[in-house]
Amino acid sequence: MRVTICIGSACHLKGSREIIEQLQTLVKEHGVSDRVELNGSFCSGNCVNGVCVTVDDVLHSLKPEGIKDFFEREILRRLAA
């Protein structure tokens, strides 16, 4: 599974660094580093709506405080399917 976090200026200001750190921790804690590839990219084109995170080409707009729920809902559930 490919997870791409925008690190462009707008997303950086909205917390992309914190989101990256949280996702790295969650991937490691759940032992899925062999199945989840975390990447960064510059500008996903949705700057107005928060930090852009793409999971297998599906765009999500996130805030740092919602990462744990996002991880469980979008990443762990997809891996379990």
N, C-alpha and C positions, 0 to 999 in steps of 0.2 A: 504494500500500500504506500502510495506517495502522498506526503503531506507537505505542502508548500506554504510558507509564511511570508507575507510581504514585509520587506524591510525598507521600503521607500520612505521618504520624509514624513508624509502624513501618518502612515501606520506606525512609524517609529515614535512619533510624538504621542500616539494613542496607546502605546504599550506593547509593541511587537517584541521588544527584547524580553520583557517579562513573560509573554506568551511562549516564546521559544524556550526559555529556561524551564517553565512549568511543563511543557510538552516533553522536553528531554528527560525531566525527572519522572514523569508519568510513564513514558515508554520504558525507561529502565526499571522502575518499580514493578511494572506488570510483566516484565520479561519478554517484551515483544520487539526488541530492537532488531531482531533478524527478519521481522515482517513489516516493520514500519520504517520508512525512509523519510527523514525530516530534511527539508531543503528551504533555502531562502530565495526570494526573487525581488526584483525592483518593480514596483507599481503593478498591481493587478487591475487597475482601472476602476476601482470602486472606493476611492479615497474618502468619500463623504460618510460612509457607513461603518467606520471602525476598522479594526485590523482585519485585513483580508487573509483568509486561510482557505486553501484549496485542498480538498481530499479527493483524490482520483478525479480531478477536473471538475468537481462540484464546488462552487464558490460559497463561502460562509463569511459573515462579518461578525467579528467577536470582540469582546472586551476581556481584559485579563481576569476579572473576577468570575467569568463563566467557563473557564477552560476545563475544570474538572468534569463538569456536567457534559460539555462538548466531547471530551475525550471518551467518556463512558458511552454516550449516545451515538456518536458518529464513528469512532475508531474501534472500540472494543466490540460493539455490536456487529460491525461489518466483519471483523476478524472472526467472530464466532459463527457467522452465517456460512 
